[in-house]
Amino acid sequence: MWLLWSQTSWPDKLREQASRGGEAGRRANRDLDAICALFDIAARSEEVSGLRGVTGFLAEIEGQQIPADPLRESELRGSAVRVLTAHRAKGLEWELVVVAGVQEGRWPDVRRRGSLLEPDRLGRHEVLAPVPTATRIAEERRLFYVACTRARSRLVVTAVAGTEGEADQPSRFLTELGVQPRELPGRPRRPLTLSALVAELRGTAVDPEASPRLREEAAVRLARLADAVDPEGHPLAPAARPEQWWGMRPLTRSDQPLVAAGERVHLSGSQLASVLACPRNWFLARKAQGESARTAAASFGSVVHVLAECGAHSQADHDELAQHLESVWHQLDFDAHWLSAVERVEAESALERFVTWQNARSHLTLLGTEVEFSCEVDLGSERVHLTGSADRVERDHEGRIRIVDFKTSKSAPTAADIAVHDQLGVYQLAVQQGGFAAIAGEGARPAGAELVYLRLADGENGHPRTFQQASLDDVPFPIHPPDAAQTLSAAQPTWVHRRLAEAAQIIRNEDHDARIGPGCRYCPFRTSCPAQPAGQQVVK
């Protein structure tokens, strides 16, 4: 701003006009005052909000409603309300005066004036010393006196008292008025804005507990607000118009279904759990591509999985895996250096537990790691195509196949959760359906599945905590009620079949309803979810 100002001829013209005096000189002086005020606003804006760019600064200037031209102020007549600064109120009087926002830090405002050029320090022969704080407070007290003595009959002074620990406190000048302040606890029933009035009328119009007469009057007032326009035909209360309200339009449906008629439903173990936990979250994250960017926790898990795979193939010890970790750790992005250091220790401990756990599995034969599988499952009226990748596939001494899945989360599941863990169940069903025939051979049978939590220690033996899921051959799904056994037992012989059938029906029918569960705490779509209080404010 200073560069623009100093590189034009305007300063010289204003200086010349001001020196001439007369009406032209008065206009030049007002223009110079406006320029000084503009620089003051720029300085305060930077102190309060930081650098926001030219667009934000111009929006702040344009949003100020206090007229700076005395000629415009003189146009106000009669019962109009005049909004003035204390400086501009000098020499004027009114029956009622309201001095608003008398807060400490504003009254008194002891910040230095003219901080850009420091004109207050320019003396006749030298640069003056900075004005002492006590002098500024005395000036602010005199200004406050001017503001309060503009009232002929009634003076209202307002301030806000924050709770303990908050910086917002009433000014010290309030106690100097000689009147005991009157406290008004609580908040208004609603914000004193037009939008808040529309919201209250809308709520009253549909409130089943309100009387019919009150609901009718609220609807009438809403209609009046919706019809109100300015002289140019622009609506005065756009929020009152029903076409602006959420939820007024019919639900949208795509012309193309998620799964075309005759096509199979594609699912993986993780998708099965997501669909049944919350169909809405699954659709927004997977199908609508609304899933957030990869987090540091996900990157941590990927690195540990990759190193565990390397250690399984090469039988590497902890030192070798730690060297691999050192070479890739700098590629992970963490919010803070201390968090990176903490997670680095966690990763090294996880790898140490993995080595200890792997050395104790000599009774099992490793068939492969990160093994991809693909198979089809017949559910009677629906066929599902299962795909995925298993972290580790092993064969026991009886020739049966055991699936191991590594986890890097910090919370352990319950025994009830493991019994019907969808991802492990899908792995076992894939074994039954020949999904691992490439490495396990035809006719392989599952020997159960296992979750290994590498972040969690199992006592003091250095092993990670493990959770076992029984084989599907041993625990079929209990069918209830009994009269449905004849129709479900053949097509859905296990609990995994039943879960797959439920998920396939949701996807096929596109019933993407919101469901409340433990994952709601971390859901990225929580603020628009109709099952959450924050989302209800949006959709209702």
N, C-alpha and C positions, 0 to 999 in steps of 0.2 A: 504493500500500500504506500509506503514512504517513497519507494522508487517511482511509482506512478505519479504521485503528487509532486515530487521534486523535479521530474523530467518534463513537466508541462509548463505553459506560460501562465497558468491560472494563479499561482502564488504571487507573481509580480503584479498581475492585474488587480487582484484583491487588495494587495498592499497599497497600490496607487489610488484605488477608489476609496479605501478607508482613510487615507491621509487627506483627501479632499473634503471630507465631511458631508453634511447634507443628507438627503435621502439615499443617494448612491452609497455614501459612506456607511449609513446604517445597514443597508442591505449587505454590503461587503462584510461588516462586522458579524452579522447574523450567519453569513456563509462560513466565516472563519470559526465561529462557535460550533457550527454543525460539523466542520471537519475535525475539530478537537474532540467533539463527542463521538464521532465515528472511530477515531483512534482509541478512545477510552473503551468503547464497546469491544473493539478488537482485542485489546489487552485483557479485559475481564473475561471475554469468551475463551481466550487461550488458557487463562488461569483456572477456569472452572471446568472446561470440557476438553482442553487440549486442542491440538491441531485437527480440524475437521474438514479442511478443504474449502475452496471458494464457494461451492454450491451450498454447503451447510451454513456458512457465514451469511451469505446473501439471504437464505431462507430465514435466518434469525432476524436480520434487519427488516425484511419485508413483513415479518410477523408482529412487529411492534406497532401497537395501535395508538400510542400517545402522540398526538400531533406536535411537531416541533416548531411549526410556523405560528407566531402570535396572531397573525391575521385570521388563520383558520380557527384558533381558539375563540376569537372574538365573535365568531358566527353563532356560537351556542347561546341560546336564549331560553327564558322561561324555566320549565322544570327539568331541563336536561341535566344529566349527571356529567360533571367535568372530572376527568382523570388527569391529575397533574403531579409533577414532582414537587417536593417541598420548596425548591428554589423558585419554581415558576409561580408558586402560590403567594409569594411575597406581595403585600399591598392589597390582597383580595380577601373577602370575607363571605361566609355562607351561614345559613341557619344551622345546617348539619354538616359536620366534617368527620370523615372516617380516616383514621391513620392506620393502615393495615400493615401486617407483617413487622411488628416492632420486635425483632429478634436480635439477640446478641450476635454481633458480627455484621449486622446491617445498620443497627442503631445502638452503639456507634460503629461506623465503618472507618477503621483506623488505617486502612491500606493507603499507600502513597498515591497521590493524585498525579495524573500526567506521567505515568511510569515510562512511557515511550520516549519522550523528549525531556522530561523533568522541567517543564517551564516554571514551576513554582520555586525553583532554586535560582532563577535568573534575577540578580540584583542590579542596581544602577551601575556599579563599578566592578562587581565580582560575583562569583558563584557562591550562593549562600549555603549554609549547612542544612542538612535535612531537617524538616519540621519535626520537633519532638512529638512523641505519642500523646503526651498530656495536652499539648496545644491542639492536636487533631480532635481529641475527645471533647475539649471545650468548644471547638467549632461545631462538632456534631450535636452537642447539647443545645447550642444556640439555634441550630437548624431545626431540631426537634421542637424547641419552644415556638419557633415560627409556625411550624406545621400545626401545632395544637391550638395556637391562639387565632387561627383563621375561623374558628367556630363562634357564632354569635349566641346560639342557644344550647346546642348539644354537641358533645364530642364523644366519639367512639374510637377506642384504641384496642386493637386486636393483636394477640400473640399466641403462639403455640408452645406448650410445655411438653417436651419429650419425656419419655420414661427414663429411669435411671440408666446411665451409661450412654445415652444419646446426646449428640452435640447440640441439637435444636433446643434452645432455651430462651425464655423472654429476656428482653433487654433490661439492663440495670436502670434505664431511664424510667421504667414503669413505676418504680418505688418513689421516684422524685415527683410524681404527679400529685401526691398527697391524698390519693384515693385508694382504698383497698380493692385490688383486682377481684373480679367475680369469676370464679371457675365454672366452666360449662363442660362437665365430663361427658364422655361418650362421643359418638359420631352421628352425623345426620342419618336419617333413615335411608337415604340414597344420595349419591353425588348430585350436586345442584347443576346438572347439565341437561341439555335437551335429549341426548342419547339415553341418559339414565331415566328420564321421565318416560320415554317411549318404552324402555324395557319394563318399567313398573306397570304401565298400562297394558302391555302385552301379557305380562304374568297375571294381572288381575282378570283380564278378559277370558282366560282359560282356566282360572283357579276353580276347581270343583267345590271348594269350601266357601267361596264367596257367594253372596246373594245374587239372584238373577238380575235384580235392578242394578247392583254395583257392576256386574260384568257387562251389562248392556251400556251403562254410562261410560265405562272404560273403552268399549269398542267404538262408541260415538266419538269420543275425544281422539282416539287413534285415527279415525276416518277424517276428522277435521285437520289434524296435523298432516296427514298424508296428502290432503288436497291443497294445503297452503302453499302458495308460490309467491315469488317476489315479482316486481314489475316486469322483469324480463322473462318470466315464465319458469324460472328455476325453482325446484322444490326447496322449501325452507326446512323441512324435516325429512330428508331422504330415508332415515332409518325407520320411519313410520309406514313406509310403503311395503306391502307384502311381497312384492317381487324382489326386495332386497333381503328378505329373511332366509335364514338357513332352513333346510328341510321342507321347503314349499314345493320344490320340483320333484317329479317322480324319480324313483331309483333308476340309474342308468345301467344298461346292460349292453355288452359288446355284441355285435353281429356275429362274431366268431367265438364259439364256445371254447373253454379251456381244453376240453377233450372232445373231439368230434365223435359223432355217433359211429360205432364200429371200431374205434381206436381203443387201444389198451391204456389204462392208467399207469403212469410211470412213477415209481416211488423208491426211495432209499430208506435206510434205517433212521437217519436223522430227520428226513422229511416226514416219516410216519409219526414220529414223536411230535414234530412241530404242528402238523395238521390237527392232531387230536388234542394237543394242549391249547391251541388257539387258532382256529381256521383263519381269522382275520389277519393275525400277525403273519401267518405263513403266506397268505396271498400277497400282502403288501411287500414282504421282504423278498420272496422268491419270484413271484409272477409279475408284480408291478415294479420290480427292481428298485424298491425303496429302502433296501438294507443299507445301513450306514457303512462308512469306510472301515477298513480292517483296523482293529484295535491292537494295542501293544500286547494284551493278553493272548489274542489269537496268534500273533507273531511268535510269542514265547512258546505256545504249544506246538506250532509248526517246527520250530528249531529243535525242540526236544524230541519230537517224533522223528525227524530226519536223522538226528544223531543216534537215537535208539535203533533205527533201521540199520545204520552203518555198523553199530556195535553188534547187532545180531548176526550180520553176515561175516564180519571179520573177527568176531570174538575179541574185540578191543577191550582193553582195561580202562579204568577211570581216567588215567593220565592221558591216554590217547584221545579219549572223547573230550577231555577238557581242552586239549590243544585245538581240536576241531571247533569247539565252542568259542575259543578265543579268536579264531579267524573270521567268524561270522557275526559275532555279537555286536560289533560296531554298526552293522547294517540295520539293527532294530531301532525304532524311533520311540523314545519315552518322553513323557512330559517334563521330567526333571532328571538331573544327573544322579541325585540320591536314589531315585526310584530305579534307575538302571543298575546301580550298585547293589541294591537289595535284591532285585530280580536275578542278577548274575549269581549271587550266592545261592538263591533258590534253584537255579538251573544246574549248578554244579552238584548240589545235594540230590536233585532228581536223577542226574546221571549216575551218581554213586549208588543210589538205591536200585536203579535199573541193572547195573552190573552185578550187584549182590543177588538180585532176584533171578537174573538169567543164569548165573552159576549154579543155582539150586534146582534147575529144571533139566537135569541130565536124563531123567526118566522119560522125557518126552522128546519126540523127533520134530525138529523145525522143518516145515515144508516151504515156508515163504513169508515174506513181510510185504506190507502194502499190496496185498493180493486183491485184484479187482475181480468182481463176480457179476454175473448176469443170468437171470432165469425168469421163467414165467410161473405164476401160481394161479390155479383155477379155483375160484371161490364160488362156483355155481353160476350165478347170474352175471358175474364180473370176472375178468381176467386182468391180473396186475403183473406188470413187468418190474421185477426187482433188480436194482443195480446198486453198486457201492464198492467200497474198498475196505478190507479187513487189515488191521495193523499187523497181526501175527496169526499164522495158521500152524497148528501143531497136530501130531498124531500120537495117541497114547498107546500103551502096550496091547490093547485089545483091537487096535486098528481103527478106532473111532477118531473123529476130527474135533479138535477143540479150538475155539476162536478166542483170541485175546485182543482187548481194546484198551489202549493207553489213554489216560486222562490226566490233565494238568490243572484241573480246577482245585480250589481250596476247600470245597465243601463235599462231604461224603454222603452218599445216598443211604436210605434205610433198607432194611432187609425186605420190606414189602415192595419197595421200588425195584429192587434187583429182581425179584421173582417175576415181574412183568415188565422188565426193561425192554422197550421196543427195539432199540438198536441191536442188542444181543439176541433178541428173539428173531429178528430178520436174518442175522448171520446164521443162526441154527437152521432156520427154514431154508435158506439158500443152500446149506449143506445137504438137506433132505432132497431138494429139487435139482441137485446136480450142478449148482452154480460154481462149485469149486472142483469140478471133475478134472480140470486140466492138471491140477497138482495132487488131488486126493483120490482120483480114480472114480469110476462109475460105482454107484451103489453105496457111497460113503454115508455113514450115519453120524449124527452129532453126539459129542460127549459132553455137552454143556458149553458154557461160555464164561468169560472172566473179565472183570474190569480191574485195571491196575492203576491206582492213583499215585503217580510218581511224586507229587508234592507232599503226600501224607506218609508219615513214618508209622510202621507197625511195631510198636514197642521199642526195645533197644537192640534188636537184632540186625538193624540196618535194612530190613526189607520194606518195600512200600506196602501200603494197605491194599488188599485185594478183596474182591467180592465175587462170589460164585453164583452162577445161574444154572439151575438143574437142566438136564437134557429135556428136549421137547418130547422125546420118546417116553420119558418117565412121568411127565406132568402134563396131561392133556387139559384142555380148557373145560372147566365145569359149566355145563349148559343149563341155563335157567330161563324160563320155567320148564318143568319136565315135559309138558306137551309139545314143546318145540324141538325136542331131541331128535325126532325122526327127520325133520327137515334140515337141521343144522349139522348133525354129526357127520354125515358123509362129505359135505362140501367144505365144512370148517371144523376139522377134527382137533385143532389146537387153539389156544388163546391168541396166537399170532395171526391165524387165519381170521379170527373174529375182529381183531384190531385193524387188519388190512381192509376187510370188507367195510368197516365203518368209515375209514379214511377215504376209500375209493368212492363211497356214496357221497361224501361231502364234496369231493372234487368234481364228481360227475354232475351233481345237482347245483354246484356253485353256491353252497350254503356257507358263506364266509362270515359266520357270526363271531362276535367277541366272547371269549371265555375268561373268567377270572382264575388265576393260578399263581404259583410262586414266581413265574417269569414276568409278571406284570411290573415288578420293581425295576426291571432293567429293559422294559419294552421301549424301543425308540418311537413308537406310535401311540404312546400313552396319552398325550395331550389332545388327541382327536378320537380317543376310544369311547364309545357310548357306555361302556361298562365301568368307566372311571369318572370321578367327580369333575376332573379337569376337562375331559372329553365331552361330558354332558353339556357343559357350557357352550361348546361349539355346535354340537349336532341338535341341541334343543333350543 
